[in-house]
Amino acid sequence: MNYTTPINYEIVKQKRDESELENLGTSTIREIVRLVNRIEEATGEKFVRMEMGVPGLNPPQIGTQAEIDALNRGVASKYPMIEGITELKHETKRFVKLFLDIDVEEENCVPSVGSMQGGMAMLLVANRTDRNRKGTLFIDPGFPVQKQQCRVLGQDYGSFDVYNYRGEKLRAKLEEEFKNGNYSTVLYSNPNNPSWICFTDTELKIIAETADKYDVIVVEDLAYFGMDFRTDYSTPGKAPFQPTVAKYTDNYIFLISSSKAFSYAGQRVATLVMSPKLYNRRYPDLKRYYSTDKFGYSMIYGALYSLSSGVTHSAQFGLAAMLKAANDGNFNFLNDVKIYADRAYKMKKLMLENGFKIVYDKDEDKPLADGFYFTFSYPGLSGAQLLEELIYYGISAISLEITGSEHIEGLRACVSQTKEIQFAALEERLNAFNKDHAEGKIISNRVKKNKEAKG
Ligand SMILES: Cc1ncc(COP(=O)(O)O)c(C=O)c1O
């Protein structure tokens, strides 16, 4: 059977077959990237690419210039200190105070090769503090690679979809998860990748209280720092501040990525911040792996030392310069990335006008923020099936199935790579999709129709 679709049906089908991916619903982000690259190459048509969470903006000149200056000073020939250059530690401490309103010491702030490495180091230390506990509880949906990190380390993990446990309901669910004494850590991102839900202060307080009760370390992944644009968190030292669990517990780790909020993904530099109490805490079981029982020392001179012996020297200067400018009130980093919210608003509107639904749509009783990601579905189709169909219409995304979401009918869209000039094409393609699918026509025929797919 041949169909007329916005992207040549035969070529898409041929590339799809050649990819040998069994099911796009369980394929990784990078596998989808590869498939779409090949279709674009073969057809000469540009996709509306919503699969990968890469920044769609230029890096701030402040960071680039500071790196050039550092390289010209010759830092490339010198090993950076594992605990980080003084400038970066100093500016991170200030950033945490000025944008989260939390007090930490410079020694608690260490650089990592992206938050990916920060997460890995965290697992290597925090999940080894108690020989009787098995690993991390992920509050899902979440970033799939973090579970892969657990798997490659041979660590166990658990997870649950928070969709049905918002507000006060979260307390009983966390109690149920923690009370078996299995977990050393609990991890979530806020704002959340993939759903863009943002925990309320009530929820953060519940996470803190239940974690404290069962002595679980809270790992707050701030990869999208301040990017809940319903509230302006951009003025240093002035409320409102980015909400954080650290207001309610002194047993936390922050992973602060520079990739999205500072459009600095390519330089692979982030900071990991341990609460002062956790940094100094002694866990006798750490001695199984490290020369000391001290948490902070094990993190720096045990885990980070063995992973990469520090972070690229110039990248640390770049990040330090951007943080300093933000701290001094000379660089409104959130203003630069606010454009993602406008895009999300417009793209969601186009989807809703063409028969699609938004899956995660509320924070307790408040409509969800517009930001870097949103989630969507099409009535009657499973996520896997929707992905298979959408590629014939020049639209790519990833399935929520790989994020620990129970809403397997949904897909995640990332808005960063879709420019305003592509909106007309997006509208046309969504329109064509809706016309073809409103009556249940399926053109890819790869995945069985999911009867349980919710509308
Ligand atoms: C929730 C979350 N955590 C961590 C990361 C990784 O950040 P980095 O680029 O700093 O390694 C990402 C990147 O997409 C993310 O979405």
The ligand as an SDF file (V2000), in Angstrom:
LIG
                    3D

 16 16  0  0  0  0  0  0  0  0999 V2000
   17.0390   15.8810   34.0150 C   0  0  0  0  0  0  0  0  0  0  0  0
   18.4020   15.9450   33.4370 C   0  0  0  0  0  0  0  0  0  0  0  0
   19.4560   15.6880   34.2110 N   0  0  0  0  0  0  0  0  0  0  0  0
   20.7030   15.7350   33.7440 C   0  0  0  0  0  0  0  0  0  0  0  0
   20.9520   16.0520   32.4310 C   0  0  0  0  0  0  0  0  0  0  0  0
   22.3660   16.0470   31.9380 C   0  0  0  0  0  0  0  0  0  0  0  0
   22.9340   17.2920   32.0180 O   0  0  0  0  0  0  0  0  0  0  0  0
   24.4010   17.5820   31.5100 P   0  0  0  0  0  0  0  0  0  0  0  0
   24.2990   18.0000   30.0820 O   0  0  0  0  0  0  0  0  0  0  0  0
   24.8760   18.6960   32.4010 O   0  0  0  0  0  0  0  0  0  0  0  0
   25.2200   16.3430   31.6760 O   0  0  0  0  0  0  0  0  0  0  0  0
   19.8980   16.3290   31.5670 C   0  0  0  0  0  0  0  0  0  0  0  0
   20.1320   16.6260   30.1590 C   0  0  0  0  0  0  0  0  0  0  0  0
   19.2980   16.5390   29.3150 O   0  0  0  0  0  0  0  0  0  0  0  0
   18.5830   16.2670   32.0920 C   0  0  0  0  0  0  0  0  0  0  0  0
   17.5220   16.4930   31.3250 O   0  0  0  0  0  0  0  0  0  0  0  0
  1  2  1  0
  2  3  1  0
  2 15  2  0
  3  4  2  0
  4  5  1  0
  5  6  1  0
  5 12  2  0
  6  7  1  0
  7  8  1  0
  8  9  2  0
  8 10  1  0
  8 11  1  0
 12 13  1  0
 12 15  1  0
 13 14  2  0
 15 16  1  0
M  END
$$$$
